[in-house]
Amino acid sequence: MVYESQISFTLDTICPWTYLAKKRLDEALHQFRSSPSSSTVNFTTKFLPYQLYPSAPQAGESKYDWYKKTKYDNSEERMKMYTTLMSAYGVPLNIDFRFDGLVANTLQAHRIVQHYQEERGAQVADKIVNSLYKQYFEQAQHPSSRETLLKATMGAGIVEAEARQFIDDEDEGLQEVRMLVREQAGNGVDSVPYIVFEGRRRDLTLEGAKEVPEYLKVLEQVAKESS
C-alpha cells in the first residue's frame, strides 16, 4: 500500500532562499518519482505562511535598498557580493534574479495561496506559488499587488471573475492566515525555508536551502521507512 506523505513547506514569497529551496525540492521530487522507490510513497506539498518582513507596508519600498540596509549594514560592497552570489545560485535552476522593484507586505499573497490550496488542491497552489516567485524575483513585480495576484491565480486556471472577487475582498481568510503565521512561530519556526517531511515512523526536518541531493536523500529515507 502506498504511503501518503505530506511535505509541509514554510515559506515567504519574498525570501530568495525559499525560492531556491522550492526549485531544488521540485527537482528532487522529479528524480524521486522516476525511481523505483516511488512505488512505496506519494508526496504532496502543503505550503505554510511565514513573514520575513511583517511590518512592510503594502505600498512597498525599494527591494535593493531594503536588503542593503537590513541585511548588509548599508554596505554597497557586501550587497554586490550578495547579488553576485544569488545570481550564481540561480543559474543552474533557470532563475534569473533581479534586485530592482519593491519589497512589500506578503499577507495578501499568503491569503491567496492558502485559499486556493484549500479550495483547489496542491497542484493549483503550486502553480500560484511558482508564479508569485517568478513575478517577484525575475520580473521585479510587486509581491502582493492585485495585478500580481490576478496573474498568479489565472495562470493556475482560476476563472478571472472568481479570482477578482476573492482578491478584492482582502479580509476573507486573512485572520486564518495570521493564525497560521503565529502557529508557525509557536512551533519554533523563526526562519525559512523550513520543510518537514512526514514519515510513517518519524518526521524529518530540513532548515535552510539545501542542495538537490540532500532533499532526494530525505525523500528516499521516508520511502525506505514507509515500505
RAVENKA-V152811 format. One record per pair of residues at least 6 apart in sequence whose ideal C-beta (glycine too) atoms are under 6 Angstrom apart, sorted by sequence separation. I is the first residue (numbers start at 0). J is the second residue. D is the distance in Angstrom with one decimal. If there is no record, write none. Layout:
((I | J | D) (I | J | D))
This chain:
((31 | 37 | 5.8) (67 | 73 | 5.8) (71 | 77 | 3.9) (134 | 140 | 4.1) (141 | 147 | 5.5) (153 | 159 | 5.7) (10 | 17 | 3.9) (71 | 78 | 5.0) (89 | 96 | 4.8) (135 | 142 | 4.6) (140 | 147 | 5.1) (195 | 202 | 5.4) (196 | 203 | 4.5) (115 | 123 | 5.2) (116 | 124 | 3.7) (115 | 124 | 5.7) (153 | 162 | 5.8) (195 | 204 | 5.0) (86 | 96 | 5.3) (152 | 162 | 4.0) (67 | 78 | 4.4) (85 | 96 | 5.1) (194 | 205 | 4.9) (112 | 124 | 5.7) (115 | 127 | 6.0) (134 | 147 | 5.3) (149 | 162 | 5.7) (193 | 206 | 5.5) (203 | 217 | 5.2) (112 | 127 | 5.6) (82 | 98 | 5.3) (112 | 128 | 6.0) (192 | 208 | 5.9) (148 | 166 | 4.9) (131 | 151 | 5.2) (130 | 151 | 3.8) (145 | 166 | 5.6) (196 | 217 | 5.3) (108 | 131 | 5.6) (198 | 221 | 4.6) (127 | 151 | 4.7) (130 | 154 | 5.0) (200 | 224 | 4.7) (196 | 221 | 5.3) (199 | 224 | 5.9) (198 | 224 | 5.4) (199 | 225 | 4.4) (127 | 155 | 4.8) (126 | 155 | 3.8) (123 | 155 | 4.8) (108 | 142 | 5.8) (63 | 98 | 5.1) (108 | 143 | 4.2) (4 | 40 | 5.3) (6 | 42 | 5.6) (8 | 44 | 5.5) (107 | 143 | 4.2) (14 | 51 | 5.0) (65 | 102 | 4.9) (105 | 142 | 5.5) (111 | 148 | 5.2) (2 | 40 | 4.5) (3 | 41 | 5.5) (4 | 42 | 5.1) (5 | 43 | 5.7) (6 | 44 | 4.5) (7 | 45 | 5.4) (8 | 46 | 5.4) (9 | 47 | 4.4) (11 | 49 | 4.8) (13 | 51 | 5.7) (62 | 100 | 5.1) (103 | 141 | 5.8) (105 | 143 | 5.5) (11 | 50 | 5.9) (62 | 101 | 5.9) (100 | 139 | 3.2) (103 | 142 | 5.5) (1 | 41 | 5.3) (5 | 45 | 5.5) (7 | 47 | 5.8) (9 | 49 | 5.1) (11 | 51 | 4.4) (62 | 102 | 4.4) (96 | 136 | 5.7) (99 | 139 | 4.9) (101 | 141 | 5.4) (59 | 101 | 3.3) (95 | 137 | 5.1) (97 | 139 | 4.8) (59 | 103 | 3.5) (57 | 103 | 5.9) (57 | 104 | 5.0) (55 | 103 | 5.4) (55 | 104 | 4.4) (114 | 172 | 5.1) (48 | 109 | 3.9) (110 | 172 | 5.2) (110 | 173 | 5.6) (113 | 176 | 5.6) (46 | 112 | 5.6) (110 | 176 | 5.0) (109 | 176 | 5.0) (19 | 88 | 5.8) (15 | 85 | 5.8) (22 | 92 | 4.2) (44 | 121 | 6.0) (43 | 121 | 5.0) (46 | 124 | 5.9) (46 | 128 | 6.0) (59 | 141 | 5.8) (13 | 102 | 5.8) (13 | 105 | 5.6) (12 | 105 | 5.4) (11 | 105 | 5.7) (12 | 108 | 5.0) (18 | 132 | 4.7) (18 | 136 | 5.7) (12 | 131 | 4.5) (48 | 176 | 5.7) (13 | 142 | 5.2) (12 | 142 | 5.7) (50 | 180 | 5.8) (48 | 179 | 5.3) (48 | 180 | 5.2) (49 | 183 | 5.8) (47 | 183 | 5.9) (49 | 191 | 4.7) (20 | 192 | 3.9) (9 | 183 | 5.6) (17 | 191 | 5.1) (17 | 192 | 4.4) (14 | 191 | 5.4) (9 | 188 | 5.4) (11 | 191 | 5.7) (10 | 191 | 5.3) (40 | 221 | 6.0) (9 | 191 | 5.4) (10 | 192 | 5.8) (40 | 222 | 4.6) (36 | 219 | 5.5) (39 | 222 | 4.9) (9 | 193 | 4.2) (27 | 211 | 5.1) (26 | 211 | 5.0) (30 | 215 | 5.7) (40 | 225 | 4.9) (8 | 194 | 5.2) (36 | 222 | 4.2) (39 | 225 | 5.4) (27 | 214 | 3.6) (31 | 218 | 4.5) (39 | 226 | 4.5) (7 | 195 | 4.4) (20 | 208 | 4.2) (23 | 211 | 4.8) (27 | 215 | 4.2) (19 | 208 | 4.5) (6 | 196 | 5.6) (24 | 214 | 5.0) (23 | 214 | 6.0) (5 | 197 | 4.6) (16 | 208 | 4.4) (4 | 197 | 4.8) (2 | 199 | 5.5) (4 | 221 | 5.6) (2 | 225 | 3.9))
